[in-house]
Amino acid sequence: MNPLLTLLQINDSVFPIGGFTHSYGLETYITKEIVRDSKSAEEYAVTLLEHNFYYNDAAFFSKAWELCVKRASQKKIAELDALVTVLKAPYEIREASRKLGLRFLKLTEKLHPIKRCSTYLKAISSHTLHGHYAIAFAMYAQALNISYQDALSAFYYNALNGMVTNCAKLVPISQMDAQQILFKLQPVIDRLVAEQPHLSDDLIGNCCVAQDIRCMQHEKLYTRIYIS
């Protein structure tokens, strides 16, 4: 099995887990005209990567990866799952993480089952654990010998790609502008990936208040296209 090809497949935007149905609060920013053009879209993307994703989903990914490398017990995975659940305050974001994680595990179970992922899937399906995409993705990628740097870079890129794709649809910005943002922000992803292992445990889950508020406001939007 080729680790690179596997990573390309499970991280593809068309991998059918429903990621395209979520904007993670971006729809609120656009509705309020805070994100309104290419410049503000880029500013939003950088801010979200550096001040939210780095401390949250990417940090959860990194901690799950660390537990897998150490062959930690299922109890440790359960503790991480509970921590992530508590830290995801907005309901829609918490549920998006669960749904993506559940669909990811169900699909990868049919592609190439991994024991610890199967155990996690059963716990989520039985409502013993909540389930989170960052944990599921890290567990599966680590088991298939994908490098930490490649897997985390892809995880960051997937989040950024979702942001600019949604901006292209909703603001709207041109496809060329979207591609330029993706290309321009590669160094930001490289820097964050390099810094990720050094993030203090005390900072994991650091709250980005404005983002959480916009995510909560999304639940009450009069008109919305995305689930979150």
C-alpha positions, 0 to 999 in steps of 0.5 A, a space after each residue: 500500500 502506497 502511503 502517499 496515494 492513501 493520503 491523497 485519497 483520504 484527504 481528497 475533497 471528494 472523499 464522501 464524508 460530507 465535509 463540503 456541507 460545513 462552513 464552520 461559521 464562515 457563512 456567518 462572516 459572509 452574511 455579516 459582510 466581514 468576509 466580502 472579497 479576496 483580501 478579507 477571505 485571505 485574512 480570515 483564512 490566515 487568522 483561522 489557521 493561526 489562532 483557531 485550527 492550530 490550537 484546536 483540531 490540529 492540536 487534537 490531531 497531534 495529540 491523537 497521533 502521539 497516543 498512537 505512537 506510544 500505543 496508548 490504551 483505549 482509555 487514553 483515547 477515550 479521555 482525549 475524545 472527552 476533552 475534545 468534546 468539552 472544548 468544542 463549545 458550539 453545538 454545530 461544530 461539535 456535531 460536525 466533528 462527530 459526523 465527519 469522524 463517524 463517516 470517515 471511520 465507516 468508509 475506511 473500515 471498508 477500505 482497509 480496517 484498522 483495529 484501533 479505528 474499528 474499536 473507536 468506531 464501535 464506541 462512537 456507534 454505541 454512544 460510549 464516545 462522542 467521536 471526532 474527525 481529527 482523532 479518527 484521521 490521525 489514528 488511521 493515517 498513523 496506522 498506515 505509515 503516513 509520515 506525521 509531517 505529511 499527514 498534518 500538512 494534508 490535514 491543514 491543507 484540507 481545512 484551508 481548501 474548504 475555507 477558500 472553496 466556500 468563499 468562492 461559492 458564497 462571497 463570491 471570489 474567483 477560482 483564480 483568487 481561491 487558488 492564489 490564496 491556497 498557494 500563497 498560504 503554503 508557508 503558513 501551513 509549513 510553519 504551523 506544522 513545524 511548530 505543532 509538536 512544541 505546543 504546550 498541553 496547557 494551550 490545547 483548545 485555546 478559545 477563539 471567541 469570535 469564531 465560536 460566536 459566529 458558529 453559534 450565530 450560524 444556528 440562527 441565520 434566517 437563510 443558510 446553505 451549510 449545516 454549520 
